[in-house]
Amino acid sequence: MSGTDAGGFDLSGALMEKGDFSGTNFKESQLSKAYAPGAKFDGADFSNGVVDRAYFNGASFKGAVFSNAVLSGTTFENADLSDTDWTDAYIGMFDQKKLCKNPTLQGENAKTGAPTRESAGCGPSA
């Protein structure tokens, strides 16, 4: 599904384990309770989407955009979040604390120019 247009689709509960979704347009899509450990979402755009309670353990999101997305209850443990944009995304305080501990949460998004840690509401890395 790499590079396809899934904008506006309802993919709730989708089983996406180890799939390649690099460069896919997920704008305004719903991925509630998606299960995608080890999947590749490099350069994907989740802007204005609802990606709540999804499981992305060990997935790769290099250069992905989550601008204005709802991400409450979503798990990004061991995920590669380098160069991602989280501008105006709703994460929730508890989930944000876990997100800010991810060592790959750094860099700047090439598409939007947003600094990764700052756009996620995290302070400078220690």
C-alpha positions in Angstrom: 0.0 0.0 0.0 3.1 2.2 -0.1 2.5 5.6 -1.7 -1.3 5.2 -2.2 -4.1 7.5 -1.3 -6.2 6.4 1.7 -7.4 9.9 2.5 -10.8 9.9 4.2 -11.0 6.1 4.6 -12.2 4.4 7.7 -9.5 1.9 8.6 -10.6 1.3 12.2 -9.4 -2.0 13.5 -7.1 -2.6 10.5 -4.5 -5.3 10.9 -1.3 -3.7 9.4 1.5 -5.6 11.1 4.8 -5.3 9.3 3.2 -3.7 6.3 4.8 -1.0 4.2 2.7 2.2 4.1 5.5 4.6 3.3 4.3 7.8 1.7 0.7 6.9 2.0 -1.9 9.7 2.4 -4.0 9.0 5.5 -5.3 12.6 5.7 -8.7 12.8 7.4 -8.7 9.0 7.8 -9.8 7.1 10.8 -7.4 4.4 12.1 -9.0 3.8 15.6 -7.6 0.7 17.2 -5.3 -0.1 14.2 -2.8 -2.8 15.0 0.5 -2.1 13.2 3.6 -3.3 15.1 6.7 -3.2 13.0 4.9 -1.5 10.1 6.6 1.2 8.0 4.9 4.6 7.7 7.9 6.7 6.6 6.7 10.0 5.0 3.0 9.1 5.6 0.5 12.0 6.2 -2.0 11.5 9.0 -3.1 15.2 9.1 -6.6 15.8 10.5 -7.0 12.1 11.1 -8.3 10.1 14.1 -5.6 7.6 15.1 -6.7 6.9 18.6 -6.0 3.7 20.6 -3.7 2.4 17.8 -0.8 0.1 18.5 2.4 1.1 16.7 5.1 -0.7 18.8 8.3 -0.8 16.8 6.9 0.9 13.7 8.8 3.4 11.6 7.4 6.9 11.0 10.5 8.8 9.7 9.2 12.1 8.3 5.5 11.4 8.9 3.1 14.2 9.6 0.5 14.1 12.4 -0.7 17.7 12.2 -4.0 18.3 13.9 -4.6 14.5 14.4 -6.2 12.9 17.4 -3.8 10.4 18.9 -5.1 9.7 22.3 -4.3 6.2 23.7 -2.0 5.4 20.8 1.2 3.4 21.5 4.5 4.5 19.9 6.9 2.4 22.0 10.1 1.6 20.3 8.9 3.4 17.2 11.2 5.5 15.0 9.7 9.0 15.2 12.6 11.0 13.7 11.7 14.1 11.7 7.9 13.8 12.4 5.5 16.8 12.7 3.0 16.8 15.6 1.8 20.4 15.2 -1.6 20.8 16.9 -2.1 17.1 17.4 -4.1 16.0 20.4 -2.1 13.4 22.3 -3.2 13.7 25.9 -1.0 14.4 28.8 -0.3 10.8 29.9 0.5 9.7 26.3 2.6 12.8 25.7 4.8 12.0 28.6 5.6 8.6 27.1 6.0 10.0 23.7 8.6 12.6 24.9 10.7 9.8 26.3 11.2 8.3 22.8 14.9 8.9 22.0 14.1 9.2 18.2 11.8 12.1 18.7 14.2 14.6 17.2 15.0 16.4 13.9 12.8 18.5 11.7 10.1 17.5 9.2 11.3 18.1 5.7 7.7 18.8 4.3 6.6 21.2 7.0 9.8 22.5 8.5 8.4 21.8 12.0 10.9 20.8 14.7 9.9 17.4 15.9 10.3 17.6 19.7 8.8 21.1 19.9 5.8 20.2 17.7 5.0 17.3 20.0 5.0 19.7 23.0 8.2 18.2 24.5 11.1 20.3 25.8 14.6 20.1 24.4 16.2 16.7 24.6 18.4 16.1 27.6 
